[in-house]
């Protein structure tokens, strides 16, 4: 768009047009950093400031007398309609804006935003336009749209339920897998619901506490929850929870992916049932072995039963799960299985053992370990059988282990073994009594025996009336 040189007559016309504007308006326009120009009712530019000329690639004064439509790319019907409405009505709404395409002098197109301001004089209506180059904003918007499309594509194609919650735990985004998991007909049904509303009543407090902790710490967590579906039924799900952060690092909410684990739970229950049956089979086999030992030496058989009962009681006192307590039961029954390989004349010898005989007795630990290490028993059981004569200070056998090298099951068995052995009668001596045995544990807690195990054992006898009378109970 090339404008002819401005002659003297045109200059006079420009001066005449400018004279129609209030002085203060010209002053304001010349001192703002936004492109601005005034037009008459026919759309002819009366005055444009320096910024407006530079924005469209003109020298100062060249825009005066041109029509504002010439600054807009052809085909912008919404803009043309706005101009037509302005000309007919003569009373434009102050503050209206329009995004359209600007046309520079060299025919370069660029996105602009027009703001319409009204300024009346006594003679006619003069309208002021503010013009912003929104190229940068449009690039940012385009980038955001591309990112949003990519994000939505990712969300929609994820092979599992996806939800994004804001800081108030309100669901803002989800995919169809989420609606399928929770029994909703559409994404819009789920959008706007609170994260806690999809939890079973038993899970609400835990889910809320975990969500707040993750929002505060930025941690990532994977946990199992029982979710409530739209129809009120429940579905077990594994949730992976993390935070959504802005580029500046500000936390914006939570990202949750969820997987239906109904089938996995069914398999787990079946496996648990099979393992339970296997454990019962193992215990049955161990009881048979115990009877075999009893046929060889009744003292050993009774000792194993009594140690097992005390060891299981200590395990429960220390908060062991039922599964670990059952393993503790196996340890108790099996711990002296190696004595099957010790000659009966040594086991039942009434007098003092020779050094050689004592070493033979000590060998029962390795013999028992070797016998059960290929039997399919849990490692915790096998290790405890080998370690039940180890001591915290390393003075035990067979490996001279210390402190944390010894398993918790072995530490429990060590205390139960000593208490029972000292309390009960043996072929070579009378029983020393429970109090004497407990004194041994108390005096050597922290040195030979685990302190926590010792305290639990003492509580059982002094506070909970434990006794060895019913030797077959719980065995």
N, C-alpha and C positions, 0 to 999 in steps of 0.2 A: 504494500500500500504506500505509494509515493505521493506526497502532498506537494502542490505547487508552492513556489515562494510566496510569502505574504507581502502584498503591495501596500502602498500607503492607505488606500481606501479600506483594505481589509483590516489594517491596524486601527483605523478610526472606528470600524465596526466592532472590533474586539474591545476597544476602549469603551464604546457605547454600550456593549453587552455587559461588560464588567461593572459599568456604572450602575447597572440595575441591581447589583448586589450590595448588601450592607458592608461597610468597611470592616467591621469586626469579623464578619464571616471570611472575607479574603485574608485577613490577618491570621485567623485560626487555621485556615487551610494551608497557608504558607509555613506554618510552624508545627505541623503534625508529621509524624513519620509514616503515616499511612497514605496510600494513593487515594486522592479525592478529587472529584470534579463536580461541577454544577451544570445542570441542563435546564433548558426552558421547556415549556409544555410540548413543544414539537420534538424534543429529544436532542436539540442542538446544544453542543457543549458551550457554555458561556465562559467557564473558567476551569482550569485544571492545574493542580499544584505541580511542583517540580518532581515529586515522587511519582505521580501519575504518569508524567511524560517519560520518565526513566523506565518505569515498569513496562510500558508498551513500546519503548524504543524510539521515542520522538524527542526532538529538540524542544526546549521550552517555548511555548506559544503555538506550536504546530497543531495541537489538538483543538485549539479554540476555533469554533465554527463548524467542526465536524459533528456528525450525528453519532450518538453513543452506540447505535446498532452496529456501526462499522468496527467497533472494538470487540465484537462478539463473533465467534466462528459461526458460519452459516449452518442452518439445520437445528439450531437451539430453539425449538418451538416453545418450550416452557418459558424461555427468557423473552421471546417476542411477544407472547401472550401477556406477560407481566407488563411490558412496555405499553401494549395496546390498552390494557386495563388502566394503566396510569394516565394515558392521554385522555381516555373517555371520562374517567371518574374525577380526575384532577385532584383527588384527595388520597394519595398513597398512604398506606399504613406505615408509620414510622417504625424503623427497626426490622422490617422484613428483610430476609436474606435469601439469596439464590446462588446455588453452585452451578457454574456453567464453564464454557471454554472461552478463554480470551484469545484475541488475534493480534499479534504484534505487527509492527510496521513491515517487518521482513516476512510476514505471513506465517511465522512460527506460532503454533498453538500451545496453550498451557492452561492448566486448571485455575479458575479464579472463584472467589466468593464475593458477591456483591451485596452490600447493605444499603438499603434505601432509607434516607432521612429527608424529612420535609422541612422547608424553611420558606415562609411566605413573606412577600413584600406588599406594599400598598397597591402596586400596579398589577402584579400577576403572581403566579406560583413559580418559585425556583426550587428545584429539587437537588439535594446533595447526595452523591453516591460515594461510598467508601469501597475501595477495591483491595482485596488481599490475594496475594499469590499463594495458593495452597498446594503447590507442587510437592513440597516436602511432606505435608500432611497426607496427601494422596498416596505417596510412595509408602509411608508408614502404614496407612490403612490397607494398601494392597498387600504389604508384607504380612500384616495381621490376618488378612483374609486367607492368604496362602497357608499361613501357619495353622489357622483355625480349620481349614479344609483338611490339611494333613493330620491335624489332631483328631478331627472327627472321623476321618478314614481309619486312623489307628484304633480309636475307641470302638468303632463299629465292626472292625475286623478282628478284634481280640477274641481268642477262643474261650473266654471266660467272662463272667459278670464284671462290669466296671462301673464304679460310681465315684464322682467327685463331690465332696462336701465342703461348704464354706466354713468359716471359723465358728459359726453357730451350729455346725453339724447338719445344716440343711442341704439336701441332695440337689445339686445344681445341674449335673450332667450324669447320664447313665447310658448304657447300651441295651440292645434287645436281650442279650444274655441275662442281664440283671432282671429285666421284667419277666423273662421265662422262669428264672430261678425262684422269684418271689410271687409268681402267679398273677402278675398284672397284665392287662390287655395291651397297654401301650406305654411308651416312654413317658408321655405327658402325665399319666396317672401316678408315676413314681416321682417325677420331678416335683420338688417343693416339700416332700415329706422329710421328717427328721430322721437322721441315722438311727436314733434310739427307738423309733417307732417300728423298725423292722427287726428288733431284737425280741426274743422271748422275755417274759417278765423276770425270769431268773437271771438273765444275762445283762439287764439294763445297767445296773450299778457297775459291774465289771467293765462293760463296754465303754461307759462314760468315763470312768477313771482312766482306762487305757488310752482313750482318745485324747483326753486332756494332757496326759503325760507325753504322748507322741507329739502333740502340737507344741508343747513347751520345750521339749528336748530335741526334736527333730529326728528321733530314733525311728528305726524301721522294725516292725513286729509282724510275726506270723503266729496266728492263734486260731483255735477252733471255737465256734459259737453256734448256738442253736438259733436260727433265724425264724421269724414268724412270717408266713405267707399272707396274701390278701384274704384268703378264706379262713384264716385262723389256725391252719395246720402249721407244722414245723418242719424245717429241713436243716440237717447238720451241714455246716459249711466251714471250709478253711479260708480264713481271711488274711490277706497280705496288706498291711496298712503302712503308708508312708505319707510324708508331707508334700504338698504342692508349694513351690517357692517361686517368687518373681525373680527377675534377673538380678535385682539388687539384693536378693537373699531373704526378702520378707516372706514369711509364711502366709499363704493365702487360704489353706485348708488341708483337707485330707484326700488322698487317693486310696481307694479300696478296691482290690480285686478279690473276687469270691469264687470258690469252687465247691460244687455239691460233692460231699464225701459220704453220701448214703451208702453206696456200694462198698466203699472202703471200710466203713463202720461194720457192715455186715460181715465182710471178710475178717476183720479184726475179731469180731465176736466168735466166729467159727474157729479162728486160730486160737483164741483164748480158751475156747472149750476143748480143743484138741490138746493144747498144752496142759490144761488142767487134768485131762485124762492121763496124759503122759506122766505128769507129776505124781498122780495117784498110783500109777503103775510103778514108777520108780520107788515111791515110798513103800509100796507093797513088797518090792524086791528087797529093799533095805531091811524091812522088818524080818523078812525071811533070813537074811544074813545075820541079823541080830539074834535070831533064835539059834542059828548055827553056833554063834559065839557063846550063847548061853549054855549050849550043850557042852562046850569046851570049858567055860569058866563062868559060873553064875555071877560072881562078883563083877566081872567086866560087863555082862549084860545089864545088870541092875545099874551099874555106874553110867552106862550110856543112856539109859532111860531117864535117870535123874538129872544128868547133865543137860539132856535135850529139853526137859521141862523147864529148868532154870534158864537156859540160854534163850528159849522162846519168850519167857516172861520178861527177861531183860530187854530183848529186842522190842517187845511191845511197849515197855516202859520208856524206851528211848524214841518211840514214835515210828518204828519201822512199819511199812505197809504190810498188808497181809501176804502179798507175794514174797517179799523179802523174809517175812517171818517163816513162811513155808520153806524157803531155802535154808533158813537157820535150823529148822527142824531136821532137814537132811544132813546138815553139817553135824548136828548133835549125835544123830544115830550112827553116822559113818566115821566119826573122828577117831575111834580106836579100832577100826576095821583091820588095821595092820597087825594087831595083836594075834590075829589068826595064824600069823607066821612065826610067832614067838613060842618056843617050847613051853608046855604046860607046867613043867617042873620049875621053870624060872618065874612064870606068872604067879604061881601059888606058893613060892618059897616063903616059909615063915620067918626066916632069919634075914640078916643083912646080905645084900647082893654084892658079889665081887665086882670089880671094875669091868671085867669082861662081860659079866651078866648084865650090868647096867647099860653098857654100850649096845648090847643085844636088845634090851628093852627100848632104848632110844631109837633103834632102827625101825620100830613099828611105824613111825611117822612116814618115812620114805616108802616103806612097803605098802602102807595104806594109800598113799598118793599114787604110787605106780599102779595099784590095783584099780583105782577109780578114774584115772586120768584118761582112759580110753573108753569110758562107759557112757559118755554122752551127758553127764551131769553138768550143770552150769559151772563156768569158770570160778565164780565166787565160792561155790561149794568145794571144788577141788583145791583151790588156793587155801581156804580156811582149814581144811583137813591137814595140809602140809604145814601150816603156820601156827597151829594152836599151842605149840610149846615155845614160840618165840616170845621175847620180852622186850619192852620198850628200850632198855639200855643196851641191847645187843647181846645179853648173856644167855639167851635161849638157843634152841636148836630146831631144825638142822642147819639153817643158813645164817644164823646170827643177825637176823634183820633187826632194824631199829624203827621206832616212831612211825612215821607215815608209810614206811615200807610194808608195814603189817596191815592187812585188811581189817575193816571194822568187824566183820563176822568173826575173824580169828581172835580179835581182842575180846569180844564177848565170850567166845568159847573158852579162852584162857582163864577168865575169871570164874565162869561156871564150873570148869574142870577142877580148878584148885579148891573152890568152896565145897564141892561135893566130895572130892577126895579126902580133904581134911576132916569133914564132918562125919564121914562114914567109917565103919569098921573094915579093916583089911586083914588078909591072912597073917600078916606080920605085925599088926598092931590094932589096938582098940581105936574107935572113933574119937577125935579130939573135940567134937561139938561145933555147932554152927557159929557161936560167938567167937571162938578161937579162929575159925576160918575167916570170919568177917574182919577180925583184927588184922590178920595177915594182909587182906586186901586194902584196908584203910592205911596201914602203915607203909605200904609199898606202892600206893597209887601215885602215878606220875613217874615212878622209877621202873617198876616191873610191869604194872598194870595200868591200863588207860583210866584216867581219873573219872571221866564221865560214866564209863561202864561201871566202875567201882561204886560210884554214888548211886546209880540206878539199882545195883544189886543190894546195897545196904538198905535203900528205901523199901524194897520188896519185903525184906525180912522184918525191919523195924516198924514200918508204917502200914504195910499191906498184908501182913500175916502170911507170907509165903512159907510153905513147908514142903518137904520131900515125901510126905506120907503116902499120897496117892501117886505112886510111881508111874502108873500106866495112864494117868490123865493127860490128855492132849498129845499123846504119842501116836 
